[in-house]
């Protein structure tokens, strides 16, 4: 009987700064030199051709030679008017996609006038309470011409429907709208904590959105399955791949169980990765996950459409890697991370502002971040050829090692019954990795320039973005006026219709859309579902 392969760790050991060995954050020991003996036999089969199964080398035959990645900059703060101004600024400076950040009340499905939201309105992103706010955000921005990514999860369906309604007002048919709702609730239970409902009804909302978009908004990416936030929480690159794919499997299975066919919704699944400083591990990570997903979709779920098997992903440079000390060093970190994402074949890229360890990015920081992408595209040479690291002994060995260790972790999650049941296990694994990061930093096994080594007494004077303290008052006043200027009976009827569907098994998006069109607010729609589904309590 064959013996089971030895378990390999998914986080780096703590060995101290004097140990001559070198490890990635995933516990992969880096050899002094690599040669052909370090690459497993059968490399050509694992590689394939660009644009062909298993897509290790990229999802398109010529990648960036015919079309650049989408240069998407994250923006959104304070009021809808200010966010609209930032969006226009980014488009004028060459951004090819918008990425929308929401404040904490919006992420939790609460209106700005909710007493629980005092002090949080407009702080971490834009406050969206109603169709009026969404209309202001996209004033004079043609929704038929831009691609918009919305970093929203528990209330993702509501924000998408508001976007659809505003597009309709602009005369843009729903079938022309392009973009992504993050809509990845499982990683909220694992890493972020911005959940509303228990996993059951939350997964129902997710699959209802899949079905709605198939019918009405076919170009929309229905979910962005995120490893990013788990990496921000402290997981390693291997854990990012493993846990993200476990969550993806859970979403696919839930959609199939809801009656959807794999190749009806599979092509609209998207993914969201973190980009860190170890260029070689990051490139290997992207290459490994492409072929892992292709095999999962074909072999596990029986997909026959290559569009379902091609993983399409957005990358954002690592927020957790940014340092408040000597913040201009972050420009170099972001450039390295963006370079790795491009060499790894990302479809979309957001580069962080160098000042984001201090506050939301200023216009200057956002411009430098965007120019970083444009320099990568036009001056680095990284976009000139497909899969530029292919055949490197080092990168191919890393690609295989990441795949092997990630599959090992995925097997453990499967043994526990899948992602939903394994949430406590996954959370504990991420926390252990985060502790390891901190310990290696503390003893200077891992060096962070300007933070635990090469430190200066000088404090860099950096202008930071300050949100006007009157923003919250102004938002609440607009919301009060909005609620007063509507047919209250019509709103009540629509919310009752939503309640009835929530009690049954119909698609929730249809009654939500009707309620929003009759000027119900996000907080009111989410409030009805809170009452019917309850709120999730962390254990």
GUPA-785473 format. One record per residue (C-alpha): x, y, z; residue in three letters. Coordinates in steps of 0.25 Angstrom, whole numbers, m for minus. Example, Ala and Ser with C-alpha at 12.3 -4.5 7.8 and 13.67 -1.06 7.14 Angstrom:
REM residues 2
px py pz type
49 m18 31 Ala
55 m4 29 Ser
//
This chain:
REM residues 539
px py pz type
0 0 0 Unk
5 14 m4 Unk
9 22 8 Unk
3 36 10 Unk
13 47 6 Unk
19 54 18 Unk
11 66 23 Unk
19 79 19 Unk
17 92 27 Unk
9 104 22 Unk
17 115 30 Unk
31 118 32 Unk
38 112 44 Unk
44 121 55 Unk
59 119 54 Unk
66 132 58 Unk
74 142 50 Unk
87 134 51 Unk
81 121 44 Unk
87 121 30 Unk
75 115 24 Unk
65 123 17 Unk
50 121 16 Unk
38 127 9 Unk
26 131 18 Unk
20 117 14 Unk
31 109 20 Unk
38 106 7 Unk
53 105 9 Unk
61 113 m2 Unk
73 106 m7 Unk
86 113 m10 Unk
85 109 m24 Unk
75 102 m33 Unk
77 92 m45 Unk
69 83 m53 Unk
69 72 m42 Unk
60 81 m34 Unk
49 81 m44 Unk
40 69 m44 Unk
39 61 m57 Unk
27 64 m66 Unk
29 79 m66 Unk
24 81 m81 Unk
11 74 m77 Unk
9 83 m65 Unk
12 95 m73 Unk
4 93 m85 Unk
2 105 m95 Unk
m2 119 m91 Unk
m17 120 m93 Unk
m19 104 m92 Unk
m22 95 m81 Unk
m17 95 m70 Unk
m13 109 m72 Unk
m1 110 m64 Unk
5 119 m74 Unk
m6 129 m74 Unk
m21 129 m78 Unk
m19 136 m92 Unk
m9 131 m103 Unk
m2 145 m104 Unk
m6 151 m91 Unk
m2 166 m90 Unk
3 167 m104 Unk
m11 169 m109 Unk
m18 174 m97 Unk
m12 180 m84 Unk
m18 177 m70 Unk
m28 186 m65 Unk
m22 197 m56 Unk
m32 198 m45 Unk
m30 208 m34 Unk
m37 207 m20 Unk
m45 219 m17 Unk
m57 223 m8 Unk
m57 232 4 Unk
m67 242 11 Unk
m78 246 2 Unk
m83 241 m11 Unk
m79 255 m17 Unk
m65 254 m12 Unk
m64 239 m17 Unk
m69 244 m31 Unk
m58 254 m32 Unk
m47 244 m29 Unk
m53 234 m39 Unk
m53 245 m50 Unk
m38 249 m45 Unk
m34 235 m47 Unk
m40 233 m61 Unk
m34 246 m66 Unk
m20 241 m62 Unk
m22 227 m69 Unk
m29 218 m60 Unk
m36 207 m68 Unk
m45 202 m56 Unk
m52 207 m44 Unk
m51 200 m30 Unk
m61 205 m20 Unk
m58 205 m5 Unk
m70 206 5 Unk
m70 211 19 Unk
m73 201 30 Unk
m88 204 32 Unk
m90 201 18 Unk
m82 188 19 Unk
m91 184 30 Unk
m104 187 24 Unk
m107 199 33 Unk
m112 213 29 Unk
m104 225 33 Unk
m114 230 43 Unk
m113 217 51 Unk
m108 220 65 Unk
m99 209 64 Unk
m91 216 53 Unk
m88 229 60 Unk
m73 232 57 Unk
m72 222 45 Unk
m80 229 34 Unk
m70 232 22 Unk
m58 228 29 Unk
m53 215 22 Unk
m60 217 9 Unk
m72 224 3 Unk
m85 224 10 Unk
m96 218 2 Unk
m110 218 8 Unk
m119 219 m5 Unk
m121 220 m20 Unk
m118 235 m18 Unk
m104 233 m13 Unk
m101 223 m24 Unk
m106 233 m34 Unk
m97 243 m28 Unk
m85 234 m28 Unk
m86 231 m43 Unk
m91 245 m48 Unk
m85 247 m62 Unk
m78 234 m62 Unk
m83 226 m73 Unk
m86 212 m67 Unk
m87 206 m81 Unk
m72 209 m83 Unk
m65 206 m70 Unk
m63 194 m62 Unk
m66 195 m47 Unk
m62 186 m36 Unk
m69 188 m22 Unk
m62 183 m10 Unk
m75 179 m3 Unk
m79 165 3 Unk
m91 163 12 Unk
m100 174 5 Unk
m93 171 m9 Unk
m107 168 m16 Unk
m112 182 m11 Unk
m101 190 m16 Unk
m101 182 m30 Unk
m116 185 m31 Unk
m114 200 m28 Unk
m103 200 m39 Unk
m112 194 m49 Unk
m123 204 m46 Unk
m114 215 m48 Unk
m109 209 m61 Unk
m124 208 m65 Unk
m126 223 m62 Unk
m114 226 m71 Unk
m120 218 m82 Unk
m110 206 m81 Unk
m116 193 m83 Unk
m113 183 m71 Unk
m106 173 m81 Unk
m95 184 m84 Unk
m91 186 m70 Unk
m77 181 m66 Unk
m71 179 m53 Unk
m70 171 m40 Unk
m76 170 m27 Unk
m67 164 m17 Unk
m79 156 m10 Unk
m69 146 m3 Unk
m76 144 11 Unk
m68 132 15 Unk
m55 140 17 Unk
m63 150 26 Unk
m65 139 36 Unk
m50 135 34 Unk
m43 148 34 Unk
m50 161 34 Unk
m63 160 42 Unk
m72 169 34 Unk
m83 158 33 Unk
m98 160 35 Unk
m105 147 34 Unk
m102 133 37 Unk
m95 125 26 Unk
m108 118 21 Unk
m115 130 17 Unk
m102 137 13 Unk
m99 126 3 Unk
m114 127 m2 Unk
m112 142 m5 Unk
m99 138 m12 Unk
m105 128 m21 Unk
m117 136 m23 Unk
m108 147 m29 Unk
m101 137 m38 Unk
m115 133 m44 Unk
m120 148 m45 Unk
m107 152 m53 Unk
m108 140 m62 Unk
m122 145 m66 Unk
m120 160 m66 Unk
m105 164 m65 Unk
m98 154 m72 Unk
m84 161 m73 Unk
m84 164 m58 Unk
m74 156 m49 Unk
m83 150 m39 Unk
m73 148 m28 Unk
m58 151 m25 Unk
m53 140 m17 Unk
m43 146 m8 Unk
m30 141 m2 Unk
m26 155 m1 Unk
m32 158 13 Unk
m27 145 19 Unk
m13 149 15 Unk
m16 163 21 Unk
m20 155 34 Unk
m6 148 34 Unk
m7 135 26 Unk
4 130 17 Unk
4 129 2 Unk
1 114 2 Unk
m10 117 12 Unk
m16 128 3 Unk
m17 118 m9 Unk
m22 106 m1 Unk
m33 114 7 Unk
m37 122 m4 Unk
m39 110 m13 Unk
m47 103 m2 Unk
m56 115 m1 Unk
m58 114 m16 Unk
m61 100 m16 Unk
m72 103 m5 Unk
m78 114 m14 Unk
m78 105 m27 Unk
m85 93 m19 Unk
m95 103 m13 Unk
m99 108 m27 Unk
m100 94 m32 Unk
m109 90 m21 Unk
m117 102 m24 Unk
m120 96 m38 Unk
m110 104 m46 Unk
m101 97 m56 Unk
m86 98 m55 Unk
m83 104 m68 Unk
m95 114 m67 Unk
m88 122 m55 Unk
m74 117 m56 Unk
m69 127 m66 Unk
m73 139 m57 Unk
m66 134 m45 Unk
m54 143 m41 Unk
m43 143 m31 Unk
m35 153 m23 Unk
m21 151 m18 Unk
m11 159 m9 Unk
3 163 m15 Unk
14 162 m5 Unk
29 165 m6 Unk
35 152 m10 Unk
34 153 m25 Unk
38 139 m28 Unk
28 132 m18 Unk
17 141 m23 Unk
19 138 m37 Unk
20 123 m34 Unk
7 125 m26 Unk
m1 131 m38 Unk
4 120 m47 Unk
1 109 m37 Unk
m13 113 m35 Unk
m17 114 m49 Unk
m14 99 m52 Unk
m21 95 m38 Unk
m34 103 m42 Unk
m34 97 m56 Unk
m33 83 m50 Unk
m43 85 m40 Unk
m53 90 m50 Unk
m51 80 m60 Unk
m49 67 m51 Unk
m57 70 m39 Unk
m69 78 m45 Unk
m69 73 m59 Unk
m67 86 m66 Unk
m66 85 m81 Unk
m65 100 m84 Unk
m51 105 m84 Unk
m56 118 m79 Unk
m60 112 m66 Unk
m47 106 m64 Unk
m39 118 m67 Unk
m37 126 m53 Unk
m38 141 m55 Unk
m32 149 m44 Unk
m30 163 m38 Unk
m18 166 m30 Unk
m16 177 m20 Unk
m2 180 m14 Unk
m1 176 1 Unk
m7 186 10 Unk
m1 179 22 Unk
13 181 16 Unk
12 196 16 Unk
20 203 27 Unk
16 216 34 Unk
31 218 37 Unk
39 224 25 Unk
26 223 17 Unk
33 226 3 Unk
40 212 4 Unk
26 207 1 Unk
27 212 m13 Unk
38 201 m16 Unk
30 191 m9 Unk
18 193 m17 Unk
26 193 m30 Unk
32 180 m26 Unk
18 174 m23 Unk
12 180 m36 Unk
23 174 m44 Unk
21 160 m38 Unk
6 161 m41 Unk
9 165 m56 Unk
19 154 m57 Unk
9 144 m51 Unk
m2 148 m61 Unk
m12 156 m53 Unk
m24 161 m61 Unk
m26 173 m52 Unk
m17 181 m43 Unk
m18 191 m32 Unk
m6 197 m26 Unk
m6 203 m12 Unk
m3 218 m9 Unk
10 219 m1 Unk
3 227 10 Unk
m8 216 12 Unk
m2 211 25 Unk
m5 225 31 Unk
m19 229 24 Unk
m27 228 12 Unk
m18 231 0 Unk
m16 246 m5 Unk
m18 249 m19 Unk
m2 250 m20 Unk
m1 236 m15 Unk
m12 230 m24 Unk
m5 237 m36 Unk
9 231 m32 Unk
2 217 m30 Unk
m5 218 m44 Unk
8 223 m51 Unk
15 210 m45 Unk
5 201 m53 Unk
8 209 m65 Unk
23 208 m64 Unk
21 193 m62 Unk
13 193 m74 Unk
22 201 m83 Unk
36 201 m78 Unk
39 189 m70 Unk
38 178 m81 Unk
29 169 m72 Unk
17 171 m82 Unk
25 168 m94 Unk
25 152 m94 Unk
16 142 m88 Unk
20 135 m74 Unk
34 141 m74 Unk
39 133 m62 Unk
35 119 m69 Unk
46 109 m69 Unk
53 115 m57 Unk
58 104 m48 Unk
55 112 m36 Unk
41 117 m40 Unk
37 104 m46 Unk
41 97 m33 Unk
34 107 m25 Unk
21 106 m33 Unk
21 91 m31 Unk
24 92 m16 Unk
13 103 m14 Unk
3 93 m21 Unk
7 81 m13 Unk
6 89 1 Unk
m7 95 m3 Unk
m14 82 m7 Unk
m9 76 6 Unk
m16 87 14 Unk
m29 86 5 Unk
m30 71 8 Unk
m30 75 23 Unk
m42 85 21 Unk
m49 74 13 Unk
m47 64 24 Unk
m55 74 33 Unk
m66 75 24 Unk
m62 87 15 Unk
m60 102 17 Unk
m73 105 25 Unk
m71 94 35 Unk
m56 97 35 Unk
m57 112 39 Unk
m51 110 53 Unk
m39 102 47 Unk
m36 112 36 Unk
m37 123 46 Unk
m27 116 55 Unk
m18 113 44 Unk
m18 128 40 Unk
m15 133 54 Unk
m4 123 56 Unk
3 128 43 Unk
0 143 48 Unk
7 140 61 Unk
19 134 53 Unk
20 146 45 Unk
21 155 57 Unk
31 146 64 Unk
40 145 53 Unk
40 160 51 Unk
42 162 66 Unk
55 154 66 Unk
59 160 53 Unk
59 147 46 Unk
51 155 36 Unk
56 169 33 Unk
46 180 30 Unk
54 192 25 Unk
52 205 33 Unk
44 197 43 Unk
52 187 50 Unk
65 190 43 Unk
71 202 37 Unk
63 211 46 Unk
65 226 47 Unk
60 236 57 Unk
55 245 47 Unk
40 246 45 Unk
36 248 31 Unk
26 259 29 Unk
15 253 19 Unk
2 260 16 Unk
m9 251 18 Unk
m24 251 14 Unk
m33 256 25 Unk
m48 254 24 Unk
m56 266 28 Unk
m63 264 41 Unk
m76 270 36 Unk
m77 259 26 Unk
m85 250 35 Unk
m95 261 39 Unk
m97 264 24 Unk
m99 250 20 Unk
m110 248 31 Unk
m117 261 27 Unk
m117 256 13 Unk
m123 243 17 Unk
m133 249 26 Unk
m138 258 14 Unk
m138 245 5 Unk
m147 237 14 Unk
m156 249 16 Unk
m158 251 1 Unk
m164 237 m3 Unk
m177 229 m3 Unk
m176 222 11 Unk
m187 213 8 Unk
m180 208 m5 Unk
m167 205 3 Unk
m175 198 13 Unk
m182 189 3 Unk
m168 186 m4 Unk
m162 182 9 Unk
m173 173 13 Unk
m172 166 m1 Unk
m157 164 2 Unk
m160 158 16 Unk
m170 148 9 Unk
m159 143 m1 Unk
m149 143 11 Unk
m158 133 18 Unk
m159 124 5 Unk
m148 120 m5 Unk
m150 130 m16 Unk
m139 138 m22 Unk
m137 150 m12 Unk
m131 160 m22 Unk
m145 162 m29 Unk
m152 168 m17 Unk
m140 175 m13 Unk
m139 182 m26 Unk
m153 186 m26 Unk
m151 192 m12 Unk
m139 200 m15 Unk
m146 205 m28 Unk
m157 210 m19 Unk
m147 217 m10 Unk
m144 207 1 Unk
m131 209 8 Unk
m120 198 9 Unk
m122 198 24 Unk
m137 196 22 Unk
m135 184 13 Unk
m124 178 21 Unk
m132 180 33 Unk
m144 172 28 Unk
m134 160 25 Unk
m127 162 39 Unk
m141 160 45 Unk
m144 147 37 Unk
m130 141 36 Unk
m124 146 50 Unk
m110 151 51 Unk
m97 142 51 Unk
m91 141 65 Unk
m76 138 65 Unk
m73 126 74 Unk
//
